[in-house]
Amino acid sequence: MSYFPFFREIEGEKCLVIGGGKVAARKISRLKGFGVKIKVVAPSIVSDIEAVAQACDNISVERRIFTPQDIENVDFVIAAAGEEVDKEATRLCKEKAIPVNVVDNQELCDFIFPSIVQKGDMVAGFVTGGKSPHVAAKLRRDFEANVSDNIESILDYLSEVRTLAKEKIDDDRKRAAFIREVSEFCMKADRVCSNKEENAFLQKYLDNRSETVLPGAALVGAGCGSYELITIKGLNEIRRAEVIVYDDLIDEHLLEFAPESCELIYAGKRSGRHSKAQEEINELLVEKALEGRYVVRLKGGDPYVFGRGGEEALALKEHGIPVHEVPGVTSGIGLCGMAGIPVTHRGASRGFHVITGHTADNLSPEVEEIRWKSYAKLDETFVFLMGLKSIDMITEKLMRYGKLSDTPVAVIHGENTDGTYVKLVGTLSDIAAKVKEVDFPSPAIIVVGEVASLELTD
């Protein structure tokens, strides 16, 4: 069973707690800071409840057994008196449509208590569907350790900033951009803005010399496999995105980090089946950025390593849209490493070259010949991306121009989601036949050189 995390105002509501033991005391301790009027009914009351009742005006205690009249005029009930009393209380609550929480009996509960982090108006709750309160508590502790001690003052300040923005900035886009930039500054600096800093941000968006202030765009490399391989900066860009245009070769778990309001647009491109042409993608990025929304172009590997990120950056810059790149782990290095192949290794390779496996139709035969001759002369590592369909041509030309036929070759395919890979090893003379024999999956990289025979991971 899954629980949707509703948050609602309960200040001033009436809560009946049936039971006066340690479990009831824990429930009361969670509620006492939310302004709820709590009445505890039980024949015996532990000292913890007595102490908190004496300290808090909104908590009262009655030492007696529970009666049906107790649930009259209450907003919700916590039953922690034992199985027989709890079942009777639940029955009465159901008849009157009063929400009830029954301790240690999830089936009878209308609501459950999350493991809570509260710092001022910042409240977060963690639940595991009742499966493991210990895990929920662990998640809460981990989260709480990363929440700034200044969060309450920052939130109070940002509330004032929203009021200031409404008073001073008429343009909706500029106002939203101002609030976003100040919020990001405060969270990163872990403090509120000084008067000078606030005024500088405000003047930037009051400057009438520019009609529109565009948030801009980021070209983000998602890495070459599991979502865990993205950089922290890349993940932060996803978290602040208002539009994400994403590729086929990403782990789609990354999209779960996007804000709920973020627009997600698939623009995958694989050999033989393109969702959108590159020109369409360029136009889409420009269009969304000109709407005044922060755009993240999420690309597999690294945007500038055969990802056509340069073309996208130029298209954005031509329209005056600020753009920056967040590097990603390219498969030409990362996938080799995962498969136990170092692209450089002392005594085997002093350098490496990352080359597109696609044929270049605009190159003359003479230029092609010069290029392949230069490759064949180098005693270094070659990594061909997107070259599986051209593996016959690649191996044949390398051998024709001087590479030994027994030069080691590895072909590697990596999964997007779990970081696993498939590797096939051979030589220049036989790898193409092996690929066809096993119907090797695409996309794949081809590694040529002595390092391809190494296997440094288990």
N, C-alpha and C positions, 0 to 999 in steps of 0.2 A: 504494500500500500504506500502510495506517495502522498505527501502533504504539501499543499500550496502555502507558501509563507505570507499570509495576509498580515498586514500591520494596521492596527486600529487604535484609536484614542480610547483609553479606559479610565482616564482620570475622573473621579467622582462616581464611578460605577460601584455597585454593591456586590461583594463576593462572599459567599458562604463557604467556610472551610469546616467539613465534618471530620473530626478526628483531631487529637492533640498530641500526636507522637512526633518523632524525629523527622519522618517524611513530610508531615504537614508543616513542620517548622521550616524545612528547606523550600517548600512552595511559597510560604509566606515571605521568606527572605527575598525571593525573586520579585514578588509583587509590590513590596512595601515602598519602593522608590517610584512607583508610577501613579501615586495619588488615589489608589483604590481604597474604598471603605470595606474593611475586612471584619467579618464576625466569625469567631471560632466557637464551635459547639462540640463539647466532648466531656465525658465524665471525669477524665484525668488529663491534665495539661502539663507538658514538659516545661522545665525551667526556661529553655530557650524562647518559647512562645510567650511565657509570662514576662520575660525581660523586654522583649520587643514591644509587647502590648503596653507596658508601662512607659516606654520611651516614645511611642508613636500615638498621637491622638486619633488616627484613623483605624486603629485596630482594637477590637473589643473581644472579651473572652467570657463565655458562659459555661460553667461546669455542670453539665447535665447531659442526658441522652438526647439524641436527635429525634425531632418530631416532624411530621409532614408540614406543619405550619411554618417551619423554619425556611422553607424555600419560597415562601410568599414574598413578592417584591424584591427578588434578587436578580442580578443580571447574569451571573454564572456561578457554578458550584465546583468545589474541589472535594472529592470524596476520598478520605484516607483513614477510615475507621475500622476496616476489616471487611471480609468478603460479604457477610450477610447484610450488614448495614449499607455497604456501598451499592449492592445490587438493588436494594429497596430505594435508596436515594436516586439511583439512576433511573429506575422505573418512573418515579414521581417527576423527575426532571424531563424525561421524554414526553410525558403527558402534557406538560406545560411549555414544551419547546425551549427549555432553559439549557444552554450549553453546559456540559459537565465533563470534568477530567477525573478519571478514576485511576488512582495510582496502581501501577503494576497490572493493569488490565486494559490493554490497548483496544480490544474489541469493543469495550463499553464507552470509550472516550469519543467525545465530539471534537475535542481539541487536545493537543499535547503541548508540553512545555519544551521550548527549544533550549539549547545551551546558549546563554546570552552573554554578549559583550556590550556594555553600556558605558559610554563616556559622554556625559551631557546629553545632547539630542541625537548623538550617533548611537544607533542600536543595531546590532547584528545578531541573528539567531541561527543556530546550526541544529539540524535534526537528521536522523538516519532512519526515519520511519519506524522508530522504536526498536530497531534491530540491535543497535549497540550504543547506549548512552555514553560509554567510555570513549568511543571514537568521536562522537559529537563533542565531548568535553575536550579531547585532544585537539580537534580542529579549532575549537574556541580559543584554547590557550595559544596555539600557533598564530592565529589571527590577531589576538590581543597583543602579542609580543611585537607585532609589526604596526600597530596603530599608534600614531604619535601621541605623546602626552599632551601636546598642544592642540589636539583636534577640536576640543570644545571651543577654545578661543578663536581658532581658525574658522569654524563654522559660524560662530556669532559674527565675526568680521565679514564673512562672505555674504551673510544675510544683509548686512548694511551695504555691501557693494552692489547687491541686486537693486536695492532701493535707490542708491546713487545713480546707477545706470539708467533706471527708468526716468529719473528726474533730468538727467543731463544729455542722454543720447537718444535721439528720435528714431534713427534708422535701426530697424529690427536686426539686420545682419551685423551691423557694427556693435550694437548693444550685446548681442549673443557672443560675438568674438571677444569683446572686452571682458565680459564675465568669465569666459572660458580661460583667457590668458591669465587673468589675475588669480583664478582658482588654481591653475596649474603651477603658477609661480609660488603660491603659498604652500601647496603640498610638497613641492620640491625643496623649497627653502625651510620648510617646517616652522613657519612663523607667519604672522600677518605682515602686510606691506607697511612700510614707513609712509609718512605723508608725502615725502618726495617721490617715492616709487609709485604710489597710487596716482599722484598727479601726472607723472610721466606716462603711465598707462592711459589715463583719461585723455590727455592731450593728443596722444597718438590717434585716438578714435574720434576726437573732435576736430582733427585737422581737415579743413574743407578743401584742401588742395587735391585730395583724392576722394572721388565719389564713393568708391567701394573698397573696403578692406577685406581681402580674400584670405581665409585661413591657410590655403595652399594645399599641397599634396606631398605624400611621402611614397617613395618606391622602396618597398620592404622585402628583403630576402627572407623567405620562410625556412631556408635550409633544405637539406637533401633527404628528408625522411620524416621520422617522428616529430611531432610538434615540439618535443623537448629540445630540439636542436636550434630553435630560433633564439636570437639574442634577446636579452632583457629589454634593450631599447626597441627592438622590433615588436615585442609583445606589448610594450607601453603604447606604441603607435596604434596597434589594433584596439587597445582599450579606449583610446580617445577618438577613434574614427567615427565619422558620420556617414561615410560611404566606403565600402570595401569592394574593389574589383579584383577578383581572385582567379588564380590559374587552376589548371587541372592537377598539376603535380605538387599539391600541398596536402598536408594532413588537415582534414576539415575540422578536427578538434580545435584548431586555432580560432575558428569562427565563433566558438562558444565564449571566447574572451571579449567579443565585440559588445558594445552597449546594446541594450534591447531595441533601441530606436534606430540602430544603424541599418542602412540599406545595403543588402548583400547582392552583388551582381556577379554571376558566373561568366567568365570569359576564357574558358579553357581552350587550349590549342594543342592537338597532337597530330602527328603525321597522318594525313588522310581524313581527318575529321576536325575541322576548325569551327568552334562555336562562333567566333567573330574574327574578321580579318584585322590585321594590325592597325590599319587606318581607322577602322571602326572603333577599336579600343582607344586609340589616341583621341578621337573625337569625343568618346564617352567620358574619358578622364577630364578633358577640358570642359565639357558641358556641365558635369557635376561640380567641378571646382568653381566655375563661374556662377553657380547657384548660391555660392557662399558657404559651402559645406566642406569640411575637412575630409580629403580623399586619401585613402590608403590603397595603393596598388600592390597587392600581395602576390609575390611571384616565387615559384619554386627555385631553390638554389640561391644564386646571387643575381640581382636584377641586371648587372652589367656584364655577366659572363654568358654570352649567347642568349640573353633573355630579352633583347631588344629594348632594355630599359633606357638606353641612351636616346632612342627615337621618341619614347614617351616623355622623357625629361625635356627634350627640345620642343616638342609640341606644346607642353605646358608653359615653358618659358616664353615661347612666341606670343602667348596670350597674356603675358604679365603675371602668370601664376607662380608664386614661390614654390619651389620644389627641392627636396633633398632626398638622398639615398641612404638607406640603412642596410649595410652589407649582410649577406647571408652565407652560410656554408655551402659552397658549390660542390656538386657531386664529383667534379673532377679531382677533388682532394678528399672530401668527407667520405664519399662512398668507397673510395680506395682504402682509406684508413679503416673503415668498419670491416672491410673484407680482409684485413691483415696485410695490405700492400702499401708500403710507404712510397710516395712518389719520388722521394730522393733517399738515397742510402749510400753510406760510405763504401766505396769500392765497387758500387754497382751503377749509380747514377748521380751525377753532380748537378742535374737540373731537370726540369720537366716542361712540357709544352702541352697546352690545352687547345685542341683543334676541333672545329666543327666537322662532323662526319658528313654533312650535306655537301653534295657536289656544287661547285660554283659555276653556273652556266655562263657568267659574264667574263670568265678568264680564258685567254687564248691557250691553245695547246702548248705553245712555247713557254708561257708563264707557268702552266701546270707542270710541265716537265722540270723546270728549274726548281719549283717548289718541292716536288717529290724527291728530286736529287738531293736537295739540302737536308730534307728529313732523314734520308737514308744514311747520310754521312755522319749524323750526330749519334754519339753513344750515350743517349739520355732517354728519359721516359717520355712517351707520347700517350696522351689521354684524348681519345676521340669521343666527343659527345654527339648524341643523335646520329650515330653511324651504323646501327645494326643492319639496316637495309643495304648499306654500302660496304659491308665487311669484305665481300669478294674483291671489290675495287681497291680498298685500302690495303689489304694484305698483298694483293698482286703487284701493286705499284711499289710498295716498299721493297719487296723482293726483287722486282725488275731493276730498281735503281741501286741495289747494293746491300740491302739488309739480309743477313743470313736467314735461311729458311727455318732454322731451329731456334730463332729468337722467341723467347717466351711471350705469350699473349694471355691475358685474362679478360673475360667478358663478365660484367657484373650488372645485375638488376636489383634495385632496392625497392622495398615496400614503403609506401607513403606513411603508414600509420604506426607500425610497430617496430621500425628500425631493423627489421630482418632483411636479408639479401640472398640472392642466388648467384653463385659464381661458377663459371666454366673455364677451365684452364687448358691451354694447348700451345701450339707454336704458329708462326706465320703460315706454315705449309698446311696445317690441318684444322685450324680453328674455325674457318668458314664452314667446312663440312660438318663439324661437331655442332655448330649453332643450328644448322638446318636439321640435323638428325634428331635433336631433342626439342625442336621448335621453341627455341629460347625466347623468353618473354621480353616484350618491349615496354618502355624505353630501357636502354642499357648503355653503359659506357664500355669502351674498348681500351685496355691498357696494354701498351707494347713496350717491352724492354726487360732487362734482367730482373727488375724488381717484381715483375708479374709472376715470377716463380716462387716468391716469398709468401709465407703465411704466418704472420706474427701474432695473430689472435687465435684463441681457442674456438 
